[in-house]
Structure formats: C-alpha cells, structure tokens
Amino acid sequence: MKLIIHDLTEEQLKSSGLDTLPADTYRFVNSLEIDRYCIGCFGCWLKTPGRCIITDRFQQMGELIAQVDEVVIIAKETFGSYSSSVKNVLDRSISYVEPFFEIRNGEMHHKERYIKPLMFSAVFYGADITEAEEETSRRLVQANAVNLNGTIGFVKFMESPDMVKEVLA
C-alpha cells in the first residue's frame, strides 16, 4: 500500500487521473484539508505515544505511515522544500518515530517506533524550479527518508501535476 500526501486541489486530482487509482493500493491524505498544525508539544511522544494529542483527522498520521510500504509526497516545490501544507502534515507525523536518538551512518537520528521497511518518494511540481532548488529538494527527501529509517524511492520534478500518475505507475 502507498500513502500519498499531496497538496492538489480536487480539480488537479481529476486532471492528473490520480482520482482513479485503486483504493486498495493507494491511500490519500490531502494536506490542504489540515486545519490544526503541530504545536511542538511532544505529546505524541510523551502523553499519547504514537498518536498526536490534537484530536482531528490527522491525529493518527504516525500510525497511518506505519501501515504502508511507501510514502509518496506530491507537492508544489517551494524554495527547495515541500509546500507549507504538506510540511504541516509531515510535522503531524513525527509520532512515527520515537523521541530517543541513535547514531546511524555517523549521524544522529530518531529511533524507530515501527520496525519495518519504508520507502519515501516525492514528486515536486512547479513551472520555474531552479537547479539549486532541485538539489535542495533531493537532499530534503533523502534526509526525511533517513530520519524515518527508510530508503529513498524516487524524486521527480515536473512543470505541473498533470503527469504525476505516470510516475506512480
């Protein structure tokens, strides 16, 4: 199963054909629907381990990630990063890892809460993405994959989200 976290409008979802992907293979989280942001309280680590203390439809993001084999981010490229709405969903997903640290490959990272393989991929879209922004985005996806103790699947760039479905096939 793949989890797609995206910032596409309903119109963009339809024009890209993503709305026709099989529900038994793909689960979607529309980051534009987030209305409560991470407040940095660490409650998901200390008070309700593995679950955000904010009670809304994004409360179980860590558990949702634990149920899939791959997380695919589809986001408007914004200065070498994800759009703010996608970043907000990723912030609410921090409960996927534990608050403790370990050294992996000479770097400090969060310990795994869920011991399972995870692939982390991204599709960035935007008309004027520079080479520097592409490089920054690639490094960001790699860092996210490592911190989630996963592997990087792919990082793609396109002018519009209309061709995203072909990348996922």
Legacy VTK file of the C-alpha trace (Angstrom):
# vtk DataFile Version 3.0
C-alpha trace
ASCII
DATASET POLYDATA
POINTS 169 float
0.000 0.000 0.000
1.201 3.509 -0.801
0.296 6.630 1.139
0.130 9.771 -0.976
0.395 13.048 0.909
-0.408 15.838 -1.526
-1.397 19.454 -1.900
-3.541 19.071 -5.020
-6.959 20.591 -5.404
-9.852 18.331 -6.402
-9.572 19.709 -9.942
-5.849 18.889 -10.101
-6.512 15.383 -8.744
-9.026 14.762 -11.519
-6.930 16.275 -14.312
-3.926 14.174 -13.241
-6.013 10.986 -13.146
-4.989 10.263 -9.569
-8.622 10.089 -8.521
-8.917 6.811 -10.473
-6.125 4.936 -8.648
-7.331 1.794 -6.840
-8.210 2.362 -3.181
-6.703 -0.986 -2.177
-3.280 0.188 -3.406
-3.281 3.906 -2.591
-4.440 5.975 0.360
-4.618 9.732 0.028
-4.088 12.497 2.564
-4.942 15.931 1.196
-2.711 18.368 3.048
-4.979 21.245 2.047
-7.539 19.841 4.498
-5.303 20.258 7.563
-6.714 22.838 9.907
-4.672 22.221 13.066
-0.904 22.361 12.963
1.735 20.717 15.116
2.272 22.844 18.203
5.607 21.277 19.150
4.346 19.980 22.483
5.854 16.489 22.078
2.616 14.995 23.418
2.771 12.391 20.635
5.969 11.143 22.246
5.239 11.631 25.948
1.477 11.726 26.652
-0.051 9.611 23.874
2.900 7.703 22.343
2.451 7.209 18.612
-0.571 9.483 18.340
-0.873 13.275 18.178
-2.730 14.823 21.104
-4.673 17.058 18.711
-7.923 15.225 18.052
-8.697 15.593 14.366
-8.346 13.521 11.190
-4.528 13.979 11.229
-4.135 12.603 14.767
-3.059 9.139 13.595
-0.547 10.111 10.869
2.307 8.178 12.507
0.190 5.037 12.688
-1.016 5.544 9.117
2.561 5.716 7.844
3.302 2.516 9.769
0.563 0.738 7.779
2.055 1.437 4.336
5.116 0.348 2.383
5.775 3.671 0.693
5.051 7.324 1.366
4.819 9.461 -1.765
4.790 13.221 -1.409
3.243 15.277 -4.221
3.906 18.934 -3.552
4.399 22.286 -5.168
8.125 22.919 -4.939
8.644 25.886 -2.647
12.217 27.198 -2.311
13.686 23.691 -2.298
11.064 22.296 0.042
7.521 20.997 0.204
4.552 23.334 0.189
3.629 24.573 3.655
0.507 22.398 3.817
2.483 19.200 3.052
5.125 20.242 5.596
2.356 20.650 8.192
1.178 17.067 7.598
4.749 15.771 7.901
5.117 17.686 11.171
1.980 15.946 12.468
3.606 12.609 11.500
6.550 12.885 13.909
4.955 10.232 16.130
6.109 7.678 13.535
9.489 7.760 15.289
10.428 7.756 18.962
11.851 10.751 20.874
15.078 8.847 21.536
18.143 9.075 19.339
20.683 6.714 17.852
23.678 7.091 15.578
23.153 5.748 12.038
25.804 6.201 9.364
27.649 8.621 11.624
24.572 10.847 12.077
22.091 11.235 14.911
18.517 10.188 14.081
15.328 9.285 15.914
14.917 5.646 16.923
12.295 3.629 15.115
8.887 3.181 16.711
7.743 0.794 13.986
10.365 -1.701 12.819
9.504 -2.105 9.157
10.861 -1.184 5.745
9.565 2.118 4.395
10.243 3.807 1.092
9.994 7.596 0.838
9.441 9.258 -2.558
8.496 12.706 -3.821
7.146 14.464 -6.877
7.646 18.215 -6.944
5.827 20.400 -9.426
6.262 23.999 -10.473
6.978 25.988 -13.609
10.267 27.627 -12.619
12.176 25.157 -10.444
15.875 26.011 -10.471
18.732 23.512 -10.342
19.622 24.753 -6.853
16.049 24.176 -5.674
16.089 20.680 -7.196
19.289 19.834 -5.341
17.909 21.181 -2.060
14.682 19.199 -2.567
16.628 15.992 -3.263
18.662 16.462 -0.082
15.473 17.145 1.904
13.782 13.950 0.679
16.944 11.965 1.419
17.126 13.415 4.937
13.443 12.632 5.561
13.913 9.060 4.351
16.940 8.529 6.590
15.219 10.038 9.640
12.222 7.722 9.107
14.719 4.855 8.801
13.530 4.296 5.266
15.014 4.306 1.824
14.559 6.819 -0.929
12.425 5.640 -3.818
12.463 8.480 -6.314
12.476 12.257 -6.532
10.897 13.697 -9.675
10.293 17.209 -10.911
7.637 18.355 -13.375
6.076 21.584 -14.505
2.539 20.619 -13.490
0.929 17.789 -11.545
-0.935 16.558 -14.628
1.659 13.848 -15.352
2.051 12.557 -11.788
0.018 9.392 -12.386
2.617 8.151 -14.890
5.319 8.432 -12.232
3.299 6.260 -9.841
2.592 3.514 -12.379
LINES 1 170
169 0 1 2 3 4 5 6 7 8 9 10 11 12 13 14 15 16 17 18 19 20 21 22 23 24 25 26 27 28 29 30 31 32 33 34 35 36 37 38 39 40 41 42 43 44 45 46 47 48 49 50 51 52 53 54 55 56 57 58 59 60 61 62 63 64 65 66 67 68 69 70 71 72 73 74 75 76 77 78 79 80 81 82 83 84 85 86 87 88 89 90 91 92 93 94 95 96 97 98 99 100 101 102 103 104 105 106 107 108 109 110 111 112 113 114 115 116 117 118 119 120 121 122 123 124 125 126 127 128 129 130 131 132 133 134 135 136 137 138 139 140 141 142 143 144 145 146 147 148 149 150 151 152 153 154 155 156 157 158 159 160 161 162 163 164 165 166 167 168
